[in-house]
Amino acid sequence: MTNIITILGSTGSIGRQTLDVAEQLGLTVAALTANSSVERVEEQARKFRPRLAVMTNETAARELAVRLKDTDTKVLGGPAALEEAAVLPEADTVVTAVVGMVGLRPTLAAISEKKRIALANKETLVCAGELVMDAADKSGAEIIPVDSEHSAIFQCLQGCGDRREIKRLILTCSGGPFFGMNRTEAGRMKKADALKHPNWKMGPKITVDCATLMNKGLEVIEAMRLYRLPLQQVDVVIHRQSIVHSLVEFRDGAVLAQLGTPDMRLPIRYAMTYPKRGETPAEPLDLLTCPPLTFAEPDRETFPCLALAEEAARRGGTACAVLNGANEETVQLFLLDRIGFYDIFRLTEKAMAALPVVKAPSLEEILEADRAAREIVSKEHLA
């Protein structure tokens, strides 16, 4: 059970909902971090009174320090300060809600201090899953996934002492806002269209990833790392209602599923209270009024990013870091209206084709693969 938390990425969707849960549970907040949202962090700091607030943007950090000078909250700036926040001795749980590779080093730092990791930063496991899981094994740190799909699997596996009993994991996928479209129709979609997710309220980057199905591809890799299973034991099905959050099929034919309303506060709360459960203000699932539950194969032709992620998983090594880095860069360009919808796939595929795969990479090799992938995208989109 969590008592004191640090939130890496407190101003994003997951971070804000984590603060809602913290308030409901009466948790103490030791540290908050963000990039540049000074006003929002000031508001959070005045309400939750953390010992430390970090802004990775140093200009924003200086402004926040001035605004909070009448409080006891210490303000630090720069990406390296994330690691200081991650290892505060009083915090027993670190919620990694930052988006992208920036979450990797502070997550590893928190693991080294045997913190409970409430993991919402999937890029950490996608790019450096073996390093992260090995570090957790060494330190004894708990990793509790916050992604709804991986939280569902985690819950379904409680009591399963032998992972050899697992036949496959089945990740559910809403299909995103462009479900049912062909390539011509999807290719005409713009930023505003991609940001209209049918079921979940999330940040812009992950919402675009849901539109391309790259998010599900990244989650396939994340599941492989978390549960140490090969690609052939991780499947994806389209489930438009987002009520069945994922399933586990066992060798004896039994299938366990976790169901609930599409509310991220539920997996966040589970990560805070595990192994216990408690009352929640979230809307309960009513089986008598919920819509019929449907399942379908994903359309990998119209949404090739899913297959591209699966190919990166097959290659292993730094291929996943290249995939992630290139995708992060292309999604940012798409959100700036500089490239089209299918350019996300095209440029990410180019980066994967251009860079060799380093097997069993070090942290430095992973970071270099990420940097090189971003550089290729940056150059290619101008060509």
GIZIQUI-V582707 format. One record per backbone hydrogen bond with DSSP energy under -0.5 kcal/mol. CO is the residue of the C=O (numbers start at 1). NH is the residue of the N-H. Records with the same first field share a line. If there is no record, write none. Layout:
CO=NH ; NH
//
This chain:
3=28
4=92 ; 93
5=30 ; 31
6=8 ; 95
7=9 ; 33
8=97
9=12
12=16
13=17
14=18
15=19
16=20
17=21
18=22
19=23
20=24
21=25
22=26 ; 27
28=5 ; 30
30=51 ; 52
31=7
32=54
33=9 ; 10
34=56
35=57
36=38
37=41
38=42
39=43
40=44
41=45
42=46
43=47
44=48
45=49
51=74
52=32
53=76
54=34
55=78
56=58
57=61
58=62
59=63
60=64
61=65
62=66
63=67
64=68
66=69
68=71
74=53
76=55
78=81
79=82
80=83 ; 84
81=85
82=86
83=87
84=87
85=88
88=91
92=116
93=6 ; 95
94=96 ; 118
95=8 ; 97
96=120
100=103
101=104
102=106
103=107
104=108
105=109
106=110
107=111
108=112
109=113
110=113 ; 115
111=114
116=94 ; 118
117=119 ; 144
118=96 ; 120
119=146 ; 147
120=122
121=124 ; 125
122=125 ; 126
123=127
124=128
125=129
128=132
129=133
130=134
131=135
132=136
133=137
134=138
135=139
136=140 ; 141
142=117 ; 144
143=145
144=119
147=151
148=152
149=153
150=154
151=155
152=156
153=157
155=158
157=160
159=161
161=163
162=165
163=166
165=251
168=249
169=171 ; 235
170=247
171=237
173=239
176=179
178=181
182=186
183=187
184=188
185=188
186=189
190=194
191=195
193=196
195=197
200=202
203=207
204=208
205=209
206=210
207=211
208=212
209=213 ; 214 ; 215
212=305
213=217
214=218
215=219
216=220
217=221
218=222
219=223
220=224
221=225
222=226
223=227
224=228 ; 229
230=233
231=234
233=169
235=171
237=173
238=296
239=242
243=245 ; 260
245=172
246=258
247=170
248=256
249=167 ; 168
250=253
254=250
256=248
257=259
258=245 ; 246
261=263
263=266 ; 267
264=268
265=269
266=270
267=271
268=272
269=273
270=274
272=2
273=276
285=287
286=289 ; 290
292=294
296=238
298=300
299=303
303=306
304=308
305=309
306=310
307=311
308=312
309=313
310=314
311=315
312=316
316=319
317=320
318=322
319=323
320=324
321=325
322=326
323=327
324=328
325=329
326=330
327=331
328=332
329=333
330=334
331=335
332=336
333=338 ; 339
334=337
340=343 ; 344
341=344 ; 345
342=346
343=347
344=348
345=349
346=350
347=351
348=352
349=353
350=354
351=355
356=358
357=359
358=318 ; 361
362=366
363=367
364=368
365=369
366=370
367=371
368=372
369=373
370=374
371=375
372=376
373=377
374=378
375=379
376=380
377=381
379=382 ; 383
380=383
//
